[in-house]
Amino acid sequence: QVQLVESGGGLVQAGGSLRLSCAASGRTFSRYAMGWFRQAPGKEREFVATMSRNGNTDYADSVKGRFTISRDNAKNTVNLQMNSLKPEDTAVYYCAANPSISYYVASRRPADFGSWGQGTQVTVSS
């Protein structure tokens, strides 16, 4: 398994931007599909964005056009650039890794991701 550590959360006003980063341990980072999920109080963890092993991206409809996922296999990092933030984006954001067989597609299901970071709080004020 890979170990993940997120950073970059914080408090921002609506319309602002934040960039989340996730650093992964291990030498097999490129073999993992990577994802960002979030969990708001009283709600289930939900899919935000994923990137497959070859760089294909997938986004939840609620963040499409505002968030961008990226990865750097040389640095073992995955990032989430969040623009035009809304109060409903407030949640704890988690980075996750999936040892995916598929090179081209990343799952949206949290259960398919075996490694998780500790989470970072994002709060968007209105």
Phi and psi restraints in degrees (value plus and minus 20) as a CYANA .aco file:
   2 VAL   PHI    -122.9   -82.9
   2 VAL   PSI     125.8   165.8
   3 GLN   PHI    -121.4   -81.4
   3 GLN   PSI     118.9   158.9
   4 LEU   PHI    -145.7  -105.7
   4 LEU   PSI     120.1   160.1
   5 VAL   PHI    -154.0  -114.0
   5 VAL   PSI      99.8   139.8
   6 GLU   PHI    -113.0   -73.0
   6 GLU   PSI     137.0   177.0
   7 SER   PHI    -173.8  -133.8
   7 SER   PSI     143.7   183.7
   8 GLY   PHI      87.4   127.4
   8 GLY   PSI     -22.1    17.9
   9 GLY   PHI     -91.8   -51.8
   9 GLY   PSI     154.6   194.6
  10 GLY   PHI     143.0   183.0
  10 GLY   PSI    -186.4  -146.4
  11 LEU   PHI    -126.0   -86.0
  11 LEU   PSI     111.8   151.8
  12 VAL   PHI    -164.7  -124.7
  12 VAL   PSI     131.8   171.8
  13 GLN   PHI     -99.1   -59.1
  13 GLN   PSI     134.8   174.8
  14 ALA   PHI     -74.1   -34.1
  14 ALA   PSI     117.2   157.2
  15 GLY   PHI      71.9   111.9
  15 GLY   PSI     -31.0     9.0
  16 GLY   PHI    -103.9   -63.9
  16 GLY   PSI    -193.7  -153.7
  17 SER   PHI    -152.2  -112.2
  17 SER   PSI     131.6   171.6
  18 LEU   PHI    -162.5  -122.5
  18 LEU   PSI     133.3   173.3
  19 ARG   PHI    -144.5  -104.5
  19 ARG   PSI      98.5   138.5
  20 LEU   PHI    -114.9   -74.9
  20 LEU   PSI     121.8   161.8
  21 SER   PHI    -145.1  -105.1
  21 SER   PSI     131.2   171.2
  22 CYS   PHI    -157.2  -117.2
  22 CYS   PSI     100.9   140.9
  23 ALA   PHI    -122.5   -82.5
  23 ALA   PSI     111.7   151.7
  24 ALA   PHI    -132.2   -92.2
  24 ALA   PSI     123.3   163.3
  25 SER   PHI    -111.0   -71.0
  25 SER   PSI     147.3   187.3
  26 GLY   PHI      75.6   115.6
  26 GLY   PSI     144.3   184.3
  27 ARG   PHI    -125.8   -85.8
  27 ARG   PSI     -11.5    28.5
  28 THR   PHI    -136.9   -96.9
  28 THR   PSI       7.6    47.6
  29 PHE   PHI     -75.2   -35.2
  29 PHE   PSI     -58.6   -18.6
  30 SER   PHI     -86.3   -46.3
  30 SER   PSI     -34.2     5.8
  31 ARG   PHI    -105.8   -65.8
  31 ARG   PSI     -22.0    18.0
  32 TYR   PHI    -127.5   -87.5
  32 TYR   PSI     117.6   157.6
  33 ALA   PHI     -96.5   -56.5
  33 ALA   PSI     123.5   163.5
  34 MET   PHI    -139.0   -99.0
  34 MET   PSI     128.3   168.3
  35 GLY   PHI    -165.6  -125.6
  35 GLY   PSI     139.4   179.4
  36 TRP   PHI    -139.8   -99.8
  36 TRP   PSI     113.2   153.2
  37 PHE   PHI    -149.3  -109.3
  37 PHE   PSI     144.9   184.9
  38 ARG   PHI    -163.4  -123.4
  38 ARG   PSI     136.3   176.3
  39 GLN   PHI    -160.5  -120.5
  39 GLN   PSI      98.1   138.1
  40 ALA   PHI    -112.2   -72.2
  40 ALA   PSI     137.9   177.9
  41 PRO   PHI     -76.1   -36.1
  41 PRO   PSI     110.5   150.5
  42 GLY   PHI      57.6    97.6
  42 GLY   PSI     -15.2    24.8
  43 LYS   PHI    -141.7  -101.7
  43 LYS   PSI     142.0   182.0
  44 GLU   PHI     -98.6   -58.6
  44 GLU   PSI     138.6   178.6
  45 ARG   PHI     -85.3   -45.3
  45 ARG   PSI     114.9   154.9
  46 GLU   PHI    -148.4  -108.4
  46 GLU   PSI     132.1   172.1
  47 PHE   PHI     -86.7   -46.7
  47 PHE   PSI     117.0   157.0
  48 VAL   PHI    -135.8   -95.8
  48 VAL   PSI     -76.5   -36.5
  49 ALA   PHI    -180.5  -140.5
  49 ALA   PSI     128.6   168.6
  50 THR   PHI    -157.0  -117.0
  50 THR   PSI     139.1   179.1
  51 MET   PHI    -154.7  -114.7
  51 MET   PSI     106.3   146.3
  52 SER   PHI     -93.7   -53.7
  52 SER   PSI     156.5   196.5
  53 ARG   PHI     -82.5   -42.5
  53 ARG   PSI     -49.7    -9.7
  54 ASN   PHI    -116.7   -76.7
  54 ASN   PSI     -15.7    24.3
  55 GLY   PHI      80.7   120.7
  55 GLY   PSI     -17.6    22.4
  56 ASN   PHI     -88.4   -48.4
  56 ASN   PSI     119.8   159.8
  57 THR   PHI    -133.0   -93.0
  57 THR   PSI     137.2   177.2
  58 ASP   PHI    -166.8  -126.8
  58 ASP   PSI     117.3   157.3
  59 TYR   PHI    -151.7  -111.7
  59 TYR   PSI     127.5   167.5
  60 ALA   PHI     -85.7   -45.7
  60 ALA   PSI     126.6   166.6
  61 ASP   PHI     -77.1   -37.1
  61 ASP   PSI     -53.6   -13.6
  62 SER   PHI     -88.6   -48.6
  62 SER   PSI     -37.9     2.1
  63 VAL   PHI    -138.6   -98.6
  63 VAL   PSI     -26.0    14.0
  64 LYS   PHI     -78.6   -38.6
  64 LYS   PSI     112.1   152.1
  65 GLY   PHI      68.0   108.0
  65 GLY   PSI     -31.7     8.3
  66 ARG   PHI    -134.8   -94.8
  66 ARG   PSI     -54.4   -14.4
  67 PHE   PHI    -128.6   -88.6
  67 PHE   PSI     128.6   168.6
  68 THR   PHI    -155.8  -115.8
  68 THR   PSI     104.6   144.6
  69 ILE   PHI    -116.7   -76.7
  69 ILE   PSI     122.6   162.6
  70 SER   PHI    -166.6  -126.6
  70 SER   PSI     139.6   179.6
  71 ARG   PHI    -161.1  -121.1
  71 ARG   PSI     132.1   172.1
  72 ASP   PHI    -148.5  -108.5
  72 ASP   PSI      81.4   121.4
  73 ASN   PHI     -87.6   -47.6
  73 ASN   PSI     -46.5    -6.5
  74 ALA   PHI     -90.1   -50.1
  74 ALA   PSI     -49.9    -9.9
  75 LYS   PHI    -124.6   -84.6
  75 LYS   PSI     -20.0    20.0
  76 ASN   PHI      35.7    75.7
  76 ASN   PSI      26.3    66.3
  77 THR   PHI    -150.1  -110.1
  77 THR   PSI     132.1   172.1
  78 VAL   PHI    -153.3  -113.3
  78 VAL   PSI     118.1   158.1
  79 ASN   PHI    -143.6  -103.6
  79 ASN   PSI     138.0   178.0
  80 LEU   PHI    -152.8  -112.8
  80 LEU   PSI      87.7   127.7
  81 GLN   PHI    -107.4   -67.4
  81 GLN   PSI     101.9   141.9
  82 MET   PHI    -137.3   -97.3
  82 MET   PSI      95.7   135.7
  83 ASN   PHI    -135.5   -95.5
  83 ASN   PSI     144.1   184.1
  84 SER   PHI      29.4    69.4
  84 SER   PSI      28.0    68.0
  85 LEU   PHI     -85.0   -45.0
  85 LEU   PSI     126.5   166.5
  86 LYS   PHI    -140.7  -100.7
  86 LYS   PSI     136.4   176.4
  87 PRO   PHI     -75.4   -35.4
  87 PRO   PSI     -52.3   -12.3
  88 GLU   PHI     -92.3   -52.3
  88 GLU   PSI     -26.1    13.9
  89 ASP   PHI    -102.0   -62.0
  89 ASP   PSI     -26.3    13.7
  90 THR   PHI     -81.8   -41.8
  90 THR   PSI     105.0   145.0
  91 ALA   PHI    -198.4  -158.4
  91 ALA   PSI     151.4   191.4
  92 VAL   PHI    -107.9   -67.9
  92 VAL   PSI     107.1   147.1
  93 TYR   PHI    -122.5   -82.5
  93 TYR   PSI     113.9   153.9
  94 TYR   PHI    -140.2  -100.2
  94 TYR   PSI     116.7   156.7
  95 CYS   PHI    -111.6   -71.6
  95 CYS   PSI     124.0   164.0
  96 ALA   PHI    -165.2  -125.2
  96 ALA   PSI     132.6   172.6
  97 ALA   PHI    -145.6  -105.6
  97 ALA   PSI     117.7   157.7
  98 ASN   PHI    -145.4  -105.4
  98 ASN   PSI      96.4   136.4
  99 PRO   PHI     -91.7   -51.7
  99 PRO   PSI      53.6    93.6
 100 SER   PHI     -95.1   -55.1
 100 SER   PSI     115.7   155.7
 101 ILE   PHI     -90.4   -50.4
 101 ILE   PSI     -57.6   -17.6
 102 SER   PHI     -93.5   -53.5
 102 SER   PSI     115.8   155.8
 103 TYR   PHI    -105.2   -65.2
 103 TYR   PSI     -43.7    -3.7
 104 TYR   PHI    -128.1   -88.1
 104 TYR   PSI     -39.1     0.9
 105 VAL   PHI    -147.8  -107.8
 105 VAL   PSI     119.2   159.2
 106 ALA   PHI    -134.7   -94.7
 106 ALA   PSI     117.5   157.5
 107 SER   PHI     -88.1   -48.1
 107 SER   PSI     135.3   175.3
 108 ARG   PHI    -119.3   -79.3
 108 ARG   PSI     -26.3    13.7
 109 ARG   PHI    -106.2   -66.2
 109 ARG   PSI     103.7   143.7
 110 PRO   PHI     -75.0   -35.0
 110 PRO   PSI     -52.9   -12.9
 111 ALA   PHI     -85.2   -45.2
 111 ALA   PSI     -39.8     0.2
 112 ASP   PHI    -103.4   -63.4
 112 ASP   PSI     -27.9    12.1
 113 PHE   PHI    -121.4   -81.4
 113 PHE   PSI      96.7   136.7
 114 GLY   PHI    -110.3   -70.3
 114 GLY   PSI     -37.2     2.8
 115 SER   PHI    -142.6  -102.6
 115 SER   PSI     115.7   155.7
 116 TRP   PHI    -154.4  -114.4
 116 TRP   PSI     127.2   167.2
 117 GLY   PHI    -101.3   -61.3
 117 GLY   PSI    -200.0  -160.0
 118 GLN   PHI    -101.8   -61.8
 118 GLN   PSI     -33.8     6.2
 119 GLY   PHI      75.7   115.7
 119 GLY   PSI     130.6   170.6
 120 THR   PHI    -157.6  -117.6
 120 THR   PSI     114.9   154.9
 121 GLN   PHI    -100.3   -60.3
 121 GLN   PSI     111.7   151.7
 122 VAL   PHI    -140.3  -100.3
 122 VAL   PSI     103.4   143.4
 123 THR   PHI    -144.1  -104.1
 123 THR   PSI     104.6   144.6
 124 VAL   PHI    -134.2   -94.2
 124 VAL   PSI      98.7   138.7
 125 SER   PHI    -112.9   -72.9
 125 SER   PSI     128.7   168.7
